[in-house]
Amino acid sequence: MSPPRPSVDGRVVPTATYRIQLRDGLTLDGVAEDGWLDHARSLGASHLYLSPVLAATPGSTHGYDVVDPTRVDPAIGGDDAFRRLAHAARSRGMGLVVDIVPNHMALDPVNDRWWRDVLRHGPASRWARMFDIDWDHPERRIRGSVLLPVLPDHYGRVLESGGLVLDRTGHEVVVRHGDLELPLEPSTTAPIVAAAAEALDDDVLRLVARDLARTVDLDAEARATEVDALDELLAERLDGSAALGGAIAAALADVTADIEALDQLLGQQHYRLANWKAASHDLGYRRFFDINGLIGVRVDRPEVFDLTHQAVRTWIEEDLVDGLRVDHPDGLARPGGYFSRLSDLSGGRWTVAEKILEADERLPEWAVDGTTGYDVAELVARLFLDERGLGRMSEVRDELVGAAPTIEELVHDCKLEVLRDVLAADLNRVTDVFLQLCETQRRLRDVTRHELHEVLREAAAALDVYRTYSAEGPPSAADLDVLARMLGDVRTRRPDLDPEVVDLLGAVLCRAPLAGDAAVVDPLAERLRTRVEQLSGPTMAKGKEDTAWYRDVRLIARNEVGARPEAGPLDASAFHEHMSALAARWPATMTGLSTHDSKRSEDVRARAAALTGRADRWAEVVRGWFRRHDHLVGDHGPRPATRMWIYQTLVTAHPLTVERLHEHLVKVLREGKVDSSWLRPDDAVESAVLDHATAVLADTVFLHEVADLVAELGPDADAISLGQKLVQLMAPGVPDLYWGSEVELLRLVDPDNRVPPDLGALRASLSGPVGDDLSSRKARLVQAALRVRARHAGALVQPRSYEPLHAEGVDGVLAFVRPGAAVVVAATGACPTLPAGAGLTLPPGAWRPVVGAVGSGPHRGHVSLGDLAGDQPVALLEPA
């Protein structure tokens, strides 16, 4: 009989998850065969948490580019391998949690059969309602078709250079450009079939050509039936006739050779081929952020939800999964409705939403167990910062780099910038609807598109959360407050904008009644609300996380997903307040410190936190390094901000190879969008920066100084690493361990942080005596904490299962009680170790340390921190 999975009130809730990144050589069978499953179990995780497993674009390294949501990707083993892994986990008393991607799919016309059908049939496709496409585009040249920005140059130039050719895949006529293959509208292939019919004097083919030409006039259902029948007939004829294949090939060659004929044929398709740069301003579909190759999916439509969750339904029916992690719910039109439907489908299985919360923002009342943990990671990070040190680092930044704007102004300006550039097409889509709505309002009928564009741009830039949710129903009080702040900011910053236009936008977003015919006005207002809310999330993500966070260089490790770099240290009392609230409302939320999206892994951030405690030393060395390497700065840079970035990166992620640093710096430059960008890479600037980095890393004296500083930071950084890990593991919620984070993990932003860790080294960290190195100490701490969690699994995820403890005679110590456990951690950059002279009054009963002074005790009543922790910076106690 299989060991039981952890159960809370009859529902399986993980005690801890272990995140695995599939692909890149790791298959579903490999997870068990290579030893990952057994390693996670020996560590103490109750569940494997898998990256997306559904069929993705061939060669995908991450799985978020789904092409078929009805099956598990054959590239990682397929449905049968998924079942084998689920059963292997179950045999060990474990379960699976899977990352799912409801918001978007890949624009892959070969492997995504639904998208291929839409390209072939346009609005008449049986799957046209599956994707978020504007068929009624305001630009006449795009109306009724989809702009495909997939060419390396302008369409006409590619056409005239011979870059577009007609070909055949099976029975289907296609157009190719390199590896790109696109289907043709059936009626437009009639002349090609007719030419082959004449060449062979084939009356049946003449009838096929005639019927193909007529399909354009049929309704969607009749068209689908007729085209399927003609496809089948043509396929049968081709299978039995080599001559027919040759005749069609000759007809295709004739059209390909005639540029005018080929241009006319392509002009009749339901898509318009364009230069990839055209997507920055003209696009007729909703993307995922600024990624042209991922198209939004309309899961708010029940039939689309059912289709795209077929595999999930199978997993539930066969009891293969215990939980779901939902990627990017803010991209959905109706996330609350989506989660309700998902909960119904899953039978209420444990579900977490990848939702980034800002400052005091609260998670909406969705049918979920909580978030994926960015909010808790930020609270934990702030525990270990030194306030004076942060101020000192600001001074050094201003001295060497120049005075910086406030984070608020930096983020606002970067949001405006991305809306003008990488998200301009998305903003234009919203503007189109706003213009249609204004045309229903007599007082605003003649407002210009430009002014509406400016109002929307300012509004999206001013919104201080990722999105509001008034498109789904009456706005909450919190949403109304957010919208009031946003509208006030727009009026203050842009008094030149028509206040009535601003008021109209506010009325729409707050669901106030509007003038005019409700049958016309209300649907437009609903579309505008939805599109504004689907724009604001990408604006925040691209403007803040992927632009501003690459420009702010005070302490770059604070520039993290879900973080507030401007926020100072968090004291114990404030942390207790947050955790008590979390335990009351979301006791089974996910918590994490490192993820596949982290810009820096947790131990890089711990070393940076330690740096704030030694900011005077940092000021001394970084000044010297700037002077030492001034002569290496060439005509193209790097700028002082880039140099500061390089030095902080080399210290916090030490040791780094030239290759890893180069890969990182190219991403930094392009995301920062000051000296280079993804849209307009500047080879001269990038080469100069990489040459500078190479020269810096060739300076052996400098490298010794870096190593010396890292060694100085070591004890404090190790203490912070262990402290933040223990807090994460024992705080309210379900802790997630990103693979490799159970030992010292020094990774930079992806793709660096997605490189598979060394499983042999991870397993070795759990065997033999505990060493003095951070990896050994951290792995044993994780194992001990997860065993405590397993022994008290049900109680730890019950509401209100958190109580503060207060250390006596010392500041900067965090202590709290959970069911079956007491946690004591040194929690500031200024106090990285537990002072032996300070004391703590334990809860009633006898307690023994399982981390800290292991083997001592039992302890009762008032004890010194030194007796609990021994020579460790943390202590975890369990009832004796």
Stockholm file with secondary structure:
# STOCKHOLM 1.0

chainA/1-880         MSPPRPSVDGRVVPTATYRIQLRDGLTLDGVAEDGWLDHARSLGASHLYLSPVLAATPGSTHGYDVVDPTRVDPAIGGDDAFRRLAHAARSRGMGLVVDIVPNHMALDPVNDRWWRDVLRHGPASRWARMFDIDWDHPERRIRGSVLLPVLPDHYGRVLESGGLVLDRTGHEVVVRHGDLELPLEPSTTAPIVAAAAEALDDDVLRLVARDLARTVDLDAEARATEVDALDELLAERLDGSAALGGAIAAALADVTADIEALDQLLGQQHYRLANWKAASHDLGYRRFFDINGLIGVRVDRPEVFDLTHQAVRTWIEEDLVDGLRVDHPDGLARPGGYFSRLSDLSGGRWTVAEKILEADERLPEWAVDGTTGYDVAELVARLFLDERGLGRMSEVRDELVGAAPTIEELVHDCKLEVLRDVLAADLNRVTDVFLQLCETQRRLRDVTRHELHEVLREAAAALDVYRTYSAEGPPSAADLDVLARMLGDVRTRRPDLDPEVVDLLGAVLCRAPLAGDAAVVDPLAERLRTRVEQLSGPTMAKGKEDTAWYRDVRLIARNEVGARPEAGPLDASAFHEHMSALAARWPATMTGLSTHDSKRSEDVRARAAALTGRADRWAEVVRGWFRRHDHLVGDHGPRPATRMWIYQTLVTAHPLTVERLHEHLVKVLREGKVDSSWLRPDDAVESAVLDHATAVLADTVFLHEVADLVAELGPDADAISLGQKLVQLMAPGVPDLYWGSEVELLRLVDPDNRVPPDLGALRASLSGPVGDDLSSRKARLVQAALRVRARHAGALVQPRSYEPLHAEGVDGVLAFVRPGAAVVVAATGACPTLPAGAGLTLPPGAWRPVVGAVGSGPHRGHVSLGDLAGDQPVALLEPA
#=GR chainA/1-880 SS CCCCCCEETTEECCSCEEEECCBTTBCHHHHHHTTHHHHHHHHTCSEEEECCCEEESTTCSSSCSEEEEEEECGGGTHHHHHHHHHHHHHHTTCEEEEEECCSEEECCTTTCHHHHHHHHHGGGSTTGGGBCBCSSCSSTTTTTSEEEEEESSCHHHHHHTTCCEEEEETTEEEEEETTEEEECCGGGGHHHHHHHHHHHTCHHHHHHHHHHHHGGGSCHHHHHHHHHHHHHHHHHHHHTCHHHHHHHHHHHHHHHHCHHHHHHHHTTSSEEEEEGGGGGTCCSBCEETTEEEEEEBCTTSHHHHHHHTHHHHHHHHTTCCSEEEECCGGGSSCHHHHHHHHHHHHTSCEEEECCCCCTTCCCCCCSSSEECSHHHHHHHHHHTCCHHHHHHHHHHHHHHTCCCCCHHHHHHHHHHHHHHTTTHHHHHHHHHHHHHHHTTSGGGTTCCHHHHHHHHHHHHHHCCSSCCCGGGSSCCHHHHHHHHHHHHHHHHHCTTSCHHHHHHHHHHHTTCCCSSCHHHHHHHHHHHHHHHHHHHHHHHIIIIITTGGGTCCSSGGGCCTTCCTTCCCCCHHHHHHHHHHHHHHCTTCEECSCCTTCSBCHHHHHHHHHHHTTHHHHHHHHHHHHHHHGGGCBTTBCCHHHHHHHHHHHHHTCSCCHHHHHHHHHHHHHHHTSSCCSSSCCHHHHHHHHHHHHHHHTCHHHHHHHHHHHHHHHHHHHHHHHHHHHHHHHSSSEEEEETTTTSCCCCBTTTGGGSCCCHHHHHHTTSSSCCSSHHHHHHHHHHHHHHHHHHTHHHHTSTTCCEEECCBSCSSEEEEEETTEEEEEECBTTBCSCCTTCEEECCSSCEEEEESSTTCCCBCSEEEHHHHHTTSSEEEEEEC
#=GC SS_cons         CCCCCCEETTEECCSCEEEECCBTTBCHHHHHHTTHHHHHHHHTCSEEEECCCEEESTTCSSSCSEEEEEEECGGGTHHHHHHHHHHHHHHTTCEEEEEECCSEEECCTTTCHHHHHHHHHGGGSTTGGGBCBCSSCSSTTTTTSEEEEEESSCHHHHHHTTCCEEEEETTEEEEEETTEEEECCGGGGHHHHHHHHHHHTCHHHHHHHHHHHHGGGSCHHHHHHHHHHHHHHHHHHHHTCHHHHHHHHHHHHHHHHCHHHHHHHHTTSSEEEEEGGGGGTCCSBCEETTEEEEEEBCTTSHHHHHHHTHHHHHHHHTTCCSEEEECCGGGSSCHHHHHHHHHHHHTSCEEEECCCCCTTCCCCCCSSSEECSHHHHHHHHHHTCCHHHHHHHHHHHHHHTCCCCCHHHHHHHHHHHHHHTTTHHHHHHHHHHHHHHHTTSGGGTTCCHHHHHHHHHHHHHHCCSSCCCGGGSSCCHHHHHHHHHHHHHHHHHCTTSCHHHHHHHHHHHTTCCCSSCHHHHHHHHHHHHHHHHHHHHHHHIIIIITTGGGTCCSSGGGCCTTCCTTCCCCCHHHHHHHHHHHHHHCTTCEECSCCTTCSBCHHHHHHHHHHHTTHHHHHHHHHHHHHHHGGGCBTTBCCHHHHHHHHHHHHHTCSCCHHHHHHHHHHHHHHHTSSCCSSSCCHHHHHHHHHHHHHHHTCHHHHHHHHHHHHHHHHHHHHHHHHHHHHHHHSSSEEEEETTTTSCCCCBTTTGGGSCCCHHHHHHTTSSSCCSSHHHHHHHHHHHHHHHHHHTHHHHTSTTCCEEECCBSCSSEEEEEETTEEEEEECBTTBCSCCTTCEEECCSSCEEEEESSTTCCCBCSEEEHHHHHTTSSEEEEEEC
//
